[in-house]
Amino acid sequence: MGGQPTAASDYRTTWTSCLIVGAGHIGTTISHVLQQLGVRTTGVNHDGHAVAGFDQIISTATLMAQAPAADFIINILPLTDQTHHLYNDDFFQRQPGHPYFINVGRGPSVDTAALIRALKVGKVAGAALDVFEEEPLPASSPLWQAPNVQLTPHVSGTISDVATGVFKIFYPNLVSLMDHGTLAVNAVDLARGY
């Protein structure tokens, strides 16, 4: 991993690779921004199907068998039976490097005790956490005092024009539901859980 940047141009090389676990709309947007900064991005989705906007896509099974080395791991997965405690002792111990871990997905996808152990022994260099297995995060949690952890109060999804964004989903769905009895966009697949 790169050292501390000394000039604005050095930010281009500070991050060299990022593993984005969840290659949907949000993951693709994150990948696009990071690629503009010269970061190589690997996306992870359920079956490894190709998604534009990533340098590479792998399946969740590949991630669990042999995660590629990355400077940062960003979790944005939904919570399902398959993603509950996906990030556990086994996952953190198998990391080929010492990545920073960012969770803006769902808290229970991370086994908190496993993350704390990985942070203590240096398998994970640091963490930025917006969501937690237990919310609010208990005052007794060692994460509050960890020097290599940044905590935010579950606000990563806040946007200034949320009403406009919601309307762009709601209105086409309302029209489609009235005309055809089906949703036009952002339909949830109840069998998959998202």
Secondary structure by P-SEA (a helix, b strand, c coil): ccccccccccccccccbbbbccccaaaaaaaaaaaaabbbbbbbcccccccccccccccaaaaaaccccccbbbbbccccccccccccaaaaaacccbbbbbccccccccaaaaaaaaaaacccccccccccccccccccccccccccccccccccccccaaaaaaaaaaaaaaaaaacccccccccccccccc
